[in-house]
Amino acid sequence: MSNVLNSAIFKILFGLSLSVTASSSLALVNANPAAPFGGNVYKSLKAEPATLHPIKSSDLYASIIQGYVMDQMLIRNVNTFEWEPRVATKWEISKDNKVFTFHLRNDVVFHDGKPLTADDIKFSFDAIFEPKYQAENLRPYYEGIEKVEVVDPYTIKAYAKDNYFRNFDVIAGLTILPKHIYSDVEKSNKMNKELVGCGPYVLESYEKGQKIVLKKFDKWFAKNDEYSKGLFNFERITYRFVKDDNVQLEMLKKGELDVHDDLNPEQFELKATGPLWGTSVFKVKAENKSPKSYSFYGWNMRKDLFKDLNVRLGLAHLLNRDEMNKKFRFGFSYPVAGPLYVQSEYTSPAVKPILFNPQKAQELFKKAGWVDSDKNGILDKVINGQKVDFKFTLLHSNKDFEKYHTMYQEELKKAGVIMDVKYVDWSSFAKNLDEQNFDAVSLRWSAAVDWDPKQIWHSKSAVKGGSNFAGFMNPEVDKLIDEARVQPDRAKRLKMLRTVYEKIAEQAPYAFLFNDKFDFYAHTKRVQKPGDTMVYDIGSDFWWIQP
């Protein structure tokens, strides 16, 4: 779909909170401890990050870069998803699950050589609630933590004020910021193309409109640890900005890219073909348990046009997803019925996708008062004393998805609805979202295994800069979300959040599209890997360059 926003604080690798084992149908792939180190691997991003600032940023592109440059207290194992040491060597949880104590390593340095101490951990938490950092997208997750306290230079305690089920997880996965860099709010807010952390890679260079280059940090604290063997094997990672999917494929075949890690079904089935495929370039269709992003058309429910449920339902009935899936996705995707990917446990089986039904759409529009009063082929309605045509503008930032928009646009036009399609670059797109300056948008959300819908669907998140850009507000949903967040029994929480899923779906704040059944990617011959996928991630951080 269009570009991706992160619906969680962390990359998928860090943010899941359910420990499970691989199913019998999924082979367990482990790191290769003998993997050689070196080389420059070339990857791509479909857009430049709107900002690299580790607090203010919210898009996936920034998250990808931050995942290499920044670090955190604990790390998730990609096969078991149990917490493992990182900056913290050990930790304790109080019996009442309200106090979390972390013991930090004493050999961690930031990329500028300054040592990390407990003061940096406390600052990293406190900064989230500093209004000048504009971290509205992060606060919903951390509001259950009352404070972070420095015990000594290498020990911190985090105190929870409620029983939010992810309180420990959010502190364990807190992005650690160097206080001496980011405590100057005014200065750091201008650091949109700079990033300083203590992670395995340093941001070596950023060429606007061209690329970002990461270089392995030779003083990374964990480079000699047992769990790091076979991990982060590239000396450099170069991310080139390539907006066009077809250009990405051509660059891959020419050796100008080594990895295309977001292959779409159409590319996989029709375009990744020819004599080079299987010899110098390879495509993979991997099945694993990683959460899947889902795509949608989102309505700005603050606008008069989209306030009526009948209108939103009618627009959903004009979306011919089956034809789109067949024509452009070759049946490799599931039609999404609500605000989560189909395979999730939190997806209610009681909710079925809204079917393509133009006649039903017309009935719903008429019920909402939209008729073609002047017989010009466009529905109209009197709003606030003025006759208004049924027209709106769809913002998108991915030209490769325009064929979907065109198909939808044609069905809307037949029904008397005019949708203008407007492409904008990702930075402008993200700014319009933050400022709630749009009619409709084309997007997709990333996801996590244990679903917390507050960031996207709670009324408190429907603020400028927040992730509830659609303006969805429902007191009953708010109450259920709040209650579910502090429900320690996962089975009970699951039941409550399935109800949340149902209530959001029935209000149709988005016209939900698809999520993929598989992870598609491609790579050149020079890239080697221990296997096609791990349990909860492709595992590209364990790949290496063939010497």
C-alpha positions in Angstrom: 0.0 0.0 0.0 1.2 3.5 0.7 4.0 4.1 3.1 4.0 2.5 6.5 3.5 4.0 9.9 4.7 2.2 13.0 1.7 1.3 15.3 4.1 0.2 18.0 6.9 1.9 19.8 9.5 -0.5 18.6 10.5 -2.4 15.5 8.6 -5.7 15.4 11.8 -7.4 16.5 11.7 -5.6 19.8 8.0 -4.9 20.4 6.3 -8.3 20.7 5.3 -9.4 24.2 4.3 -13.0 23.8 6.8 -15.8 24.2 6.0 -18.7 22.0 7.8 -21.6 20.3 7.9 -22.4 16.6 5.1 -24.5 15.1 6.0 -27.9 13.8 5.5 -26.6 10.2 8.1 -23.9 10.6 11.7 -25.0 10.7 13.8 -23.3 13.4 16.7 -21.4 11.9 19.5 -20.3 14.1 22.4 -17.8 13.6 25.6 -19.0 12.0 28.3 -18.2 14.6 31.0 -18.7 11.9 29.5 -16.1 9.5 32.3 -13.9 8.1 32.3 -10.2 9.0 32.7 -7.4 6.4 31.4 -5.9 3.2 28.9 -3.2 2.3 25.3 -4.5 1.8 23.0 -2.3 -0.2 19.4 -2.0 0.7 16.6 0.4 -0.1 14.0 2.6 1.6 10.9 3.7 -0.4 11.1 7.1 1.2 13.3 9.3 3.3 12.4 9.3 7.0 10.4 12.4 7.9 12.8 12.8 10.8 15.4 10.6 12.4 14.7 12.1 15.8 14.4 9.1 18.2 11.5 10.6 20.1 9.5 12.5 17.5 9.7 10.1 14.7 6.8 7.7 13.9 7.3 6.2 10.5 8.8 2.8 9.6 11.7 4.3 7.7 13.1 6.1 10.7 12.4 3.0 12.8 14.6 0.9 10.5 17.6 3.2 10.9 17.0 3.6 14.6 17.0 -0.1 15.1 20.6 -0.2 14.1 21.9 3.0 15.7 20.0 3.0 19.0 19.9 0.3 21.6 17.8 -0.7 24.6 17.9 -2.5 27.9 16.8 -6.0 26.8 16.3 -7.6 23.4 13.8 -10.2 22.2 15.0 -13.5 20.8 13.6 -13.8 17.3 12.9 -17.5 17.7 11.5 -17.7 21.3 10.7 -14.0 21.9 12.0 -14.3 25.5 13.8 -11.3 26.8 17.6 -11.5 26.7 20.3 -9.1 28.1 21.5 -6.1 26.1 22.4 -2.9 27.9 21.1 -4.5 31.1 22.8 -7.7 32.2 20.0 -8.8 34.7 16.7 -7.6 36.0 14.2 -8.2 38.8 10.4 -7.8 38.9 8.7 -7.2 42.2 6.0 -9.7 43.4 3.3 -7.1 42.8 4.6 -6.5 39.2 5.0 -2.8 40.0 8.7 -2.3 40.4 11.3 -3.3 37.7 15.0 -3.2 38.6 17.6 -3.2 35.8 21.3 -3.7 36.4 23.3 -2.0 33.6 26.6 -2.9 32.0 29.5 -0.6 32.9 31.2 -0.8 29.5 28.6 0.8 27.2 29.6 4.0 25.3 27.7 6.2 22.9 28.9 6.7 19.4 30.7 10.0 20.5 32.7 8.0 23.2 30.7 9.2 26.2 29.8 6.4 28.7 26.2 5.4 29.3 24.9 5.6 32.8 21.6 5.3 34.6 21.0 9.0 34.1 20.6 8.4 30.4 17.9 5.8 31.1 16.0 8.1 33.3 16.3 10.9 30.7 15.1 8.7 27.9 11.9 8.0 29.9 11.4 11.5 31.1 11.8 13.0 27.6 8.7 11.1 26.3 6.6 13.3 28.6 8.4 16.6 27.7 5.8 18.5 25.6 8.5 20.1 23.4 9.5 16.7 22.0 6.0 16.2 20.7 6.0 12.4 21.5 2.3 12.0 21.4 2.6 8.7 19.5 4.8 7.2 22.4 3.0 8.4 25.5 0.1 5.9 25.4 2.5 3.1 26.1 4.4 4.7 28.9 1.6 6.4 30.8 1.5 3.3 33.2 5.0 4.1 34.4 5.0 6.5 37.3 8.7 7.3 37.3 12.2 6.0 36.6 14.6 6.3 39.5 18.4 6.2 39.5 19.7 3.9 42.2 23.3 4.2 41.4 25.2 4.9 38.1 24.5 1.4 36.8 21.1 0.5 38.4 17.7 1.9 37.7 14.2 1.2 39.1 11.0 1.8 37.2 7.8 2.2 39.2 4.4 1.3 37.6 1.3 3.2 38.7 -1.1 0.6 37.3 -1.3 -2.9 36.0 -0.9 -2.2 32.3 0.1 -5.5 30.8 3.1 -4.1 28.9 4.7 -2.0 31.6 7.7 -4.2 31.9 8.0 -4.6 28.1 8.0 -0.8 27.4 10.8 -0.2 29.9 12.8 -3.2 28.7 12.4 -1.9 25.1 13.0 1.8 25.9 15.1 3.5 23.3 18.2 4.7 25.2 19.1 8.3 24.4 22.4 10.1 25.3 21.3 12.8 27.7 24.2 15.0 26.8 23.0 15.1 23.2 19.2 15.2 23.4 18.6 17.2 26.6 18.9 20.4 24.7 15.4 20.3 23.3 15.7 23.2 20.9 18.9 21.9 19.4 17.9 18.2 19.3 14.6 19.1 17.6 16.6 20.3 14.6 18.5 17.0 14.4 16.3 15.5 11.7 19.1 14.0 9.8 21.4 13.1 12.7 21.2 10.3 15.1 23.5 9.4 18.1 23.0 6.2 20.1 24.9 3.2 21.5 23.8 0.6 19.0 25.8 -1.7 16.8 26.0 0.8 13.9 26.9 4.5 13.6 25.1 6.8 11.3 28.1 7.5 9.1 26.5 9.8 6.5 23.1 11.0 5.2 22.9 12.4 1.7 19.5 14.0 1.2 17.6 12.4 -1.6 20.2 9.8 -2.1 21.2 7.5 0.8 21.9 6.8 4.4 25.1 4.9 5.3 25.6 3.0 8.6 29.0 1.7 9.7 29.6 -1.0 12.3 30.5 0.6 15.7 33.9 -0.8 16.7 33.2 -0.1 20.3 29.8 -1.7 20.4 29.5 -3.2 23.9 28.0 -6.5 22.8 30.2 -7.4 19.8 32.0 -10.1 21.7 29.1 -11.5 23.6 28.0 -15.1 23.0 24.5 -14.1 21.7 26.1 -11.7 19.2 28.0 -14.3 17.3 26.6 -14.4 13.8 24.7 -11.1 14.3 25.4 -7.8 12.5 27.9 -9.2 10.1 28.1 -6.3 7.6 30.7 -3.7 8.0 28.5 -1.2 6.3 24.8 -1.0 5.5 23.9 1.5 2.7 20.2 2.4 2.4 19.4 4.0 -1.0 16.1 5.9 -1.4 14.2 4.2 -4.2 10.5 5.1 -4.5 9.6 2.9 -7.4 9.2 -0.9 -6.9 10.2 -1.7 -10.5 13.3 0.4 -10.2 14.2 -1.5 -7.0 14.0 -4.8 -9.0 16.2 -3.5 -11.8 18.8 -2.2 -9.4 18.8 -5.6 -7.7 19.4 -7.4 -11.0 22.2 -4.9 -11.8 23.8 -5.5 -8.4 23.1 -1.9 -7.3 21.0 -3.3 -4.5 21.7 -6.5 -2.6 18.3 -6.8 -0.8 14.7 -6.0 -1.7 13.0 -6.8 1.6 9.5 -5.6 0.7 8.7 -7.4 -2.5 5.0 -7.2 -3.3 3.0 -10.2 -4.6 2.8 -8.8 -8.2 6.6 -8.4 -8.3 7.1 -11.9 -6.9 4.8 -13.6 -9.3 5.2 -11.7 -12.5 8.3 -9.5 -12.5 10.9 -11.4 -10.5 11.4 -13.7 -13.5 13.9 -14.4 -16.2 17.4 -16.0 -16.6 19.0 -14.1 -13.7 16.4 -15.4 -11.2 17.7 -18.5 -9.4 21.3 -17.8 -10.5 22.5 -14.4 -9.5 19.3 -13.1 -7.8 16.9 -15.0 -5.7 13.3 -14.5 -4.6 11.8 -15.9 -1.4 8.2 -16.5 -0.2 8.6 -17.1 3.5 5.9 -18.1 6.0 6.5 -17.3 9.6 4.7 -15.9 12.7 5.7 -12.3 12.3 2.8 -9.9 12.6 1.6 -8.6 9.2 1.0 -5.0 8.3 -2.5 -4.2 6.9 -3.5 -1.6 4.3 -6.5 0.7 4.3 -8.1 3.8 3.1 -8.6 6.1 6.1 -11.3 8.7 6.4 -10.9 12.0 8.3 -14.0 11.6 10.5 -13.8 15.3 11.5 -14.9 16.2 8.0 -18.7 16.5 7.5 -18.5 14.1 4.6 -17.3 11.2 6.7 -19.2 11.7 9.9 -22.1 9.6 8.7 -21.6 5.8 9.2 -23.8 5.1 6.2 -21.4 7.1 4.0 -18.4 5.2 5.4 -20.1 1.8 5.0 -21.1 2.8 1.4 -17.5 3.6 0.5 -16.4 0.3 1.9 -19.0 -1.5 -0.3 -17.5 0.1 -3.4 -14.1 -1.4 -2.7 -13.7 -4.5 -4.9 -11.0 -6.2 -2.9 -11.6 -9.7 -4.3 -10.8 -8.4 -7.8 -7.8 -6.4 -6.5 -6.5 -9.4 -4.7 -6.9 -11.6 -7.7 -5.6 -9.1 -10.3 -2.7 -7.5 -8.3 -1.9 -9.8 -5.4 -2.5 -13.3 -7.0 -4.5 -14.5 -3.9 -1.5 -14.1 -1.7 -3.4 -11.7 0.7 -6.3 -11.9 3.1 -9.1 -9.3 3.0 -9.0 -7.5 6.3 -12.3 -7.0 8.1 -11.1 -4.7 11.0 -8.3 -2.9 12.6 -5.8 -5.8 12.8 -4.2 -8.4 10.6 -6.3 -11.5 9.9 -4.0 -14.1 11.6 -3.9 -12.2 14.9 -5.6 -13.9 17.9 -7.3 -10.5 18.7 -9.1 -10.5 15.3 -12.7 -11.5 16.0 -13.9 -14.3 13.8 -17.4 -12.8 14.2 -16.5 -9.9 11.9 -16.6 -10.6 8.2 -15.1 -8.4 5.5 -17.5 -5.9 3.9 -18.3 -7.2 0.5 -18.2 -5.3 -2.8 -21.9 -4.4 -3.3 -22.6 -1.2 -5.4 -26.3 -1.5 -5.0 -26.0 -1.6 -1.2 -23.6 1.4 -1.4 -26.3 3.4 -3.3 -28.9 2.5 -0.6 -26.6 3.7 2.2 -25.7 6.9 0.4 -29.4 7.7 -0.2 -30.1 6.9 3.5 -27.4 9.5 4.4 -29.2 12.1 2.1 -26.9 11.9 -0.9 -28.8 12.0 -4.2 -28.1 13.2 -7.7 -30.5 16.1 -7.5 -29.4 17.9 -10.7 -28.8 14.7 -12.7 -25.2 15.4 -13.5 -23.9 12.0 -12.4 -22.5 13.3 -9.1 -24.3 12.8 -5.8 -25.0 15.9 -3.8 -26.4 17.0 -0.5 -27.3 20.2 1.3 -24.9 20.7 4.2 -25.0 23.9 6.3 -27.4 25.5 3.8 -25.2 24.8 0.8 -25.4 22.2 -1.9 -22.2 20.1 -1.8 -21.1 17.5 -4.3 -19.8 14.1 -3.1 -16.2 14.8 -3.7 -13.0 14.2 -1.7 -9.2 14.0 -2.2 -7.2 10.9 -1.4 -3.6 11.6 -0.4 -1.0 8.9 -1.0 2.8 8.7 -1.2 3.4 5.5 -3.1 3.0 5.6 -6.9 3.2 1.8 -7.2 -0.2 1.6 -5.6 -1.9 3.9 -8.0 -3.6 1.0 -9.9 -5.6 0.2 -6.8 -6.7 3.8 -6.5 -7.7 3.9 -10.1 -9.8 0.7 -9.8 -11.5 2.2 -6.7 -11.9 5.6 -8.3 -13.8 4.0 -11.2 -16.2 2.2 -9.0 -16.8 5.4 -6.9 -17.4 7.4 -10.1 -20.1 4.8 -11.2 -21.8 5.5 -7.9 -21.7 9.3 -8.3 -18.7 9.8 -6.0 -15.6 11.7 -7.2 -12.3 10.8 -5.6 -9.4 13.0 -6.7 -6.1 11.2 -6.2 -3.1 13.3 -5.1 0.5 12.1 -4.7 2.7 13.8 -2.2 6.2 12.9 -1.0 6.4 11.1 2.3 7.6 14.0 4.4 4.6 16.1 3.3 2.3 13.2 3.7 3.4 12.6 7.3 3.0 16.4 8.1 -0.5 16.4 6.7 -1.3 13.4 8.9 0.1 15.1 12.0 -1.8 18.2 11.3 -5.0 16.3 10.4 -5.0 18.1 7.1 -6.6 15.6 4.7 -9.9 14.1 3.5 -8.7 10.5 3.0 -5.4 8.7 3.0 -3.9 5.5 1.7 -1.7 3.8 4.3 -0.8 0.6 6.1 -0.2 -0.1 9.8 2.5 -2.4 11.1 1.5 -4.6 14.1 2.5 -6.5 17.2 1.4 -9.9 18.5 -0.1 -8.6 21.8 -2.4 -5.8 20.6 -2.8 -2.6 22.5 -5.1 -0.4 20.4 -4.8 2.8 22.5 -2.3 4.5 20.3 -4.5 4.4 17.2 -8.1 4.1 18.4 -8.4 5.8 21.8 -10.0 9.3 21.9 -7.0 10.6 23.8 -4.8 9.8 20.7 -7.0 11.9 18.4 -4.8 14.9 18.8 -2.5 16.7 16.4 0.7 14.5 16.1 -1.2 11.5 17.5 -1.8 8.3 15.6 -5.6 8.5 15.7 -5.5 10.8 12.7 -8.9 9.5 11.6 -10.5 11.1 14.6 -12.2 7.9 15.8 -13.9 8.6 19.1 -16.1 6.2 20.9 -16.5 6.3 24.8 -17.4 2.6 25.0 -14.3 1.7 23.0 -12.2 4.0 25.2 -13.5 2.3 28.3 -12.9 -1.2 27.0 -9.4 -0.3 25.9 -8.6 1.3 29.3 -9.9 -1.8 31.2 -8.2 -4.3 28.9 -4.8 -2.6 29.3 -4.8 -3.3 33.1 -6.3 -6.8 32.8 -3.5 -9.2 33.8 -5.3 -12.3 32.6 -4.4 -12.6 28.9 -7.5 -14.8 28.1 -9.8 -12.2 29.6 -7.9 -9.4 27.9 -8.2 -11.2 24.6 -11.9 -11.4 24.9 -12.2 -7.7 25.8 -10.1 -6.6 22.9 -11.9 -8.8 20.4 -15.0 -6.8 21.4 -13.0 -3.6 20.8 -12.1 -5.0 17.4 -15.7 -5.6 16.6 -16.9 -2.2 17.7 -14.2 -0.4 15.7 -15.0 -2.5 12.6 -18.7 -1.8 12.8 -18.0 1.9 12.7 -15.9 1.6 9.4 -13.4 4.4 10.2 -11.3 2.9 7.4 -12.1 0.9 4.3 -9.9 -2.0 5.2 -7.9 -3.7 2.5 -5.4 -6.5 2.8 -2.6 -8.2 4.8 -0.2 -10.6 3.2 -0.1 -14.3 4.0 3.7 -14.4 3.4 6.8 -12.3 3.6 8.3 -11.7 0.2 11.8 -10.6 -0.4 14.7 -10.9 -2.8 18.5 -10.8 -2.6 21.6 -11.2 -4.7 24.0 -14.1 -4.8 26.6 -12.3 -2.7 24.2 -12.2 0.3 24.2 -15.4 2.3 21.9 -16.4 5.1 21.4 -19.2 7.6 17.9 -19.9 6.3 14.9 -18.2 4.6 13.3 -17.1 7.9 13.3 -17.3 11.6 10.2 -17.7 13.7 9.1 -14.1 14.2 11.3 -12.3 11.8 13.0 -12.9 8.4 16.3 -12.5 10.4 18.2 -10.3 7.9 20.4 -9.1 10.8 22.0 -12.6 10.7 22.9 -12.5 7.0 26.4 -11.9 5.7 28.3 -11.1 2.5 29.9 -14.0 0.6 33.8 -13.4 0.8 
